[in-house]
Amino acid sequence: MRKIPRNELARAIGTRFEVIDKWYSGDVSRIDADILARICYVLDCQVQDILTYEKD
């Protein structure tokens, strides 16, 4: 997985820094599949590298 600054990732996927910052801090209330796909593409990773499922 590539490591790049959040502001660079936001520019690379065409979204606002605040969106990426929420993903980074784990404060995502709804998962946008398009954003997730673009993040995975730019970081050259798989969804499971970013998301984990935690049972309540």
SULPE-V608278 format. One record per pair of residues at least 24 apart in sequence whose C-alpha atoms are under 10 Angstrom apart, sorted by the first residue. I is the first residue (numbers start at 1). J is the second residue. D is the distance in Angstrom with one decimal. If there is no record, write none. Layout:
# SULPE-V608278
I/J/D
I/J/D
This chain:
# SULPE-V608278
1/40/8.8
1/41/10.0
1/42/9.1
1/43/5.5
1/44/5.5
1/45/5.3
1/46/8.6
1/49/8.3
2/40/9.7
2/42/7.9
2/43/4.8
2/44/6.4
2/45/7.9
3/42/9.8
3/43/7.0
3/44/9.7
4/42/9.4
4/43/8.0
9/38/9.5
9/39/7.5
9/42/7.5
9/43/8.4
10/35/9.9
10/38/9.9
10/39/8.8
12/38/8.6
12/39/8.7
12/41/10.0
12/42/7.1
12/43/9.9
13/37/9.4
13/38/5.8
13/39/6.7
13/40/9.8
13/41/8.9
13/42/7.3
14/38/8.9
23/50/9.0
23/51/9.7
24/50/9.5
26/51/9.5
